[in-house]
């Protein structure tokens, strides 16, 4: 497995693979890998003959009061997991390789980034779309896989790829959960044992919503109120619980089109997100 530090070497490597007739698949990550990330690698390996995992804690998608400096990192372990999963190259540039001191060009999606995390984390999605455009220009993937865990991010990036004509097939992969239901996340390591237990109220709320939806419940306000109440009863601070159209992320009063029930909540200082596709 190659470890690549520069954009130029990444481009040369990917171009060489393509000359050999290999399709290139990519999984962009911020590292501190878990089974959710590795599930994306498995999907890439079904779709492409060469697999790149990028590991880059992207400074431009963190707000000034967010956790950039303490974001968990373990590059050796990440490389071992990638090697075991059959990854061909880890692309791990330093921030200075990605951002010149006078960097000044941004990719901005202007519709789907309005609500949810877009509203609560100003500038976050500008950082995400810009860095993914740059990672695509480095690794030149034919296929890229993103997790439904970050549902708004996946929808925004699909829109970017369509709008800017990136020749990349975009795949959204299911959420991988711990045995007790908590959605896997690099940020789960911040949780104390007590917070970790209380955070289960998120996935438990989503399970109740899934069951209610299967039983015919369609009223958005009632579905969201139940999820919110469960999180608050467990001592979480809800950032949002909303049901929105999966096509437009517009608010819907009743779930009568493909929708997403999206949750963000704080347990202690840690902000967790999770979601459920409805319909
Ligand atoms: P991150 O390293 O958190 O930026 O995530 C990198 C990619 O892995 C993103 O496409 C995430 O949506 C995806 N991902 C993160 N957690 C999970 C999970 N529990 N299940 C599936 N995909 C995930």
Boltz pocket constraint, residues with backbone or C-beta under 6 A from the ligand:
constraints:
  - pocket:
      binder: B
      contacts: [[A, 28], [A, 29], [A, 30], [A, 31], [A, 36], [A, 37], [A, 39], [A, 40], [A, 145], [A, 146], [A, 147], [A, 148], [A, 149], [A, 150], [A, 173], [A, 174], [A, 175], [A, 176], [A, 177], [A, 183], [A, 184], [A, 185], [A, 186]]
      max_distance: 6.0
